[in-house]
Amino acid sequence: MRFPVPIAIYAGLLSLGAACASAEVAPERVAAPRAGIAAAKEAGADENPQAALHLKLANDQFDRAKRMMNDGEPEDATRMLDRATVDAELALELARLDNTRRDAGDAMTNIQKLRQEHRMLKAE
């Protein structure tokens, strides 16, 4: 039996829509922002205002993505998880930068102390 073209198109769209509606977010898409948030916290993102802001954004976006997944919006949830991942990565890098600057400052202080000690020993 041959269906008229509009009915065939409609049936195809219905089956495509059902497939999209039942699609779930891949577990690795959920794991990436979760791992990024944990890494940013571990690096001390809470101690740097800029990093803390992006960490908060990542947490908020992750929570929003979970709500979207529960509401059956996998495409929107995936986009929100991507945003959370990027903000978590930015928070991590800002925290690392802050740590590197702090370490560099400590190294400069130690160099200055060593130079002073060297001058004192040389003067004796």
C-alpha positions as CSV (number, residue, x, y, z in Angstrom):
1,M,0.0,0.0,0.0
2,R,1.3,3.4,-0.9
3,F,0.9,6.3,1.4
4,P,0.4,9.8,0.1
5,V,3.5,11.9,0.5
6,P,2.2,14.2,3.3
7,I,1.3,11.2,5.4
8,A,4.7,9.6,4.9
9,I,6.4,12.9,5.8
10,Y,4.3,13.3,8.9
11,A,5.0,9.7,10.0
12,G,8.7,10.2,9.5
13,L,8.7,13.4,11.5
14,L,6.8,11.7,14.3
15,S,9.3,8.9,14.5
16,L,12.2,11.4,14.3
17,G,10.6,13.5,17.1
18,A,10.1,10.4,19.3
19,A,13.8,9.4,18.8
20,C,15.0,12.9,19.7
21,A,12.7,13.1,22.8
22,S,14.0,9.8,24.1
23,A,17.6,10.7,23.6
24,E,19.6,11.0,26.8
25,V,22.7,13.0,27.6
26,A,25.8,10.8,27.4
27,P,27.4,10.1,30.8
28,E,30.7,11.6,29.7
29,R,29.0,14.9,29.0
30,V,27.8,15.0,32.6
31,A,31.2,13.8,34.0
32,A,33.2,16.6,32.3
33,P,31.8,19.6,34.2
34,R,31.6,17.6,37.4
35,A,35.3,16.8,37.2
36,G,36.2,20.4,36.2
37,I,34.3,21.8,39.2
38,A,36.1,19.4,41.5
39,A,39.5,20.3,40.0
40,A,38.8,24.0,40.3
41,K,37.8,23.6,44.0
42,E,40.9,21.5,44.6
43,A,43.1,24.2,43.0
44,G,41.6,26.9,45.3
45,A,39.2,28.6,43.0
46,D,37.2,29.7,46.0
47,E,40.1,31.9,47.2
48,N,40.3,34.0,44.0
49,P,37.3,36.3,43.3
50,Q,37.4,35.8,39.5
51,A,37.8,32.1,39.7
52,A,35.1,31.9,42.4
53,L,32.7,33.7,40.1
54,H,33.3,31.2,37.3
55,L,33.1,28.3,39.7
56,K,29.7,29.5,40.9
57,L,28.6,29.9,37.2
58,A,29.7,26.3,36.5
59,N,27.8,25.0,39.5
60,D,24.7,26.9,38.6
61,Q,24.8,25.8,35.0
62,F,25.4,22.2,36.1
63,D,22.4,22.3,38.4
64,R,20.3,23.8,35.6
65,A,21.5,21.1,33.1
66,K,20.4,18.4,35.6
67,R,16.9,20.1,35.8
68,M,16.8,20.2,32.0
69,M,17.7,16.5,31.8
70,N,14.9,15.7,34.3
71,D,12.5,17.8,32.2
72,G,13.3,15.8,29.1
73,E,15.4,18.5,27.4
74,P,18.6,16.7,26.4
75,E,19.8,19.1,23.8
76,D,19.4,22.1,26.1
77,A,21.0,20.2,28.9
78,T,24.0,19.3,26.7
79,R,24.5,22.9,25.8
80,M,24.3,23.9,29.4
81,L,26.7,21.2,30.4
82,D,29.1,22.5,27.8
83,R,28.9,26.0,29.3
84,A,29.4,24.5,32.8
85,T,32.5,22.7,31.5
86,V,34.0,25.9,30.0
87,D,33.3,27.9,33.2
88,A,34.8,25.2,35.4
89,E,37.9,25.1,33.1
90,L,38.2,28.9,33.3
91,A,37.9,28.8,37.1
92,L,40.6,26.1,37.3
93,E,43.0,28.1,35.1
94,L,42.4,31.3,37.0
95,A,43.1,29.5,40.3
96,R,46.2,28.0,38.8
97,L,47.4,31.4,37.6
98,D,46.8,32.8,41.0
99,N,48.8,29.9,42.6
100,T,51.6,30.5,40.1
101,R,51.7,34.2,40.8
102,R,51.8,33.4,44.6
103,D,54.6,30.9,44.0
104,A,56.6,33.4,41.9
105,G,56.2,36.0,44.6
106,D,57.5,33.6,47.2
107,A,60.4,32.7,45.0
108,M,61.3,36.3,44.5
109,T,61.1,36.9,48.3
110,N,63.5,33.9,48.8
111,I,65.9,35.2,46.2
112,Q,66.0,38.6,47.9
113,K,66.7,36.9,51.2
114,L,69.5,34.8,49.7
115,R,71.0,37.9,48.1
116,Q,71.0,39.8,51.4
117,E,72.6,36.8,53.1
118,H,75.2,36.6,50.4
119,R,76.0,40.3,50.8
120,M,76.3,39.9,54.5
121,L,78.6,36.9,54.2
122,K,80.7,38.8,51.5
123,A,81.0,41.8,53.8
124,E,82.5,39.7,56.7
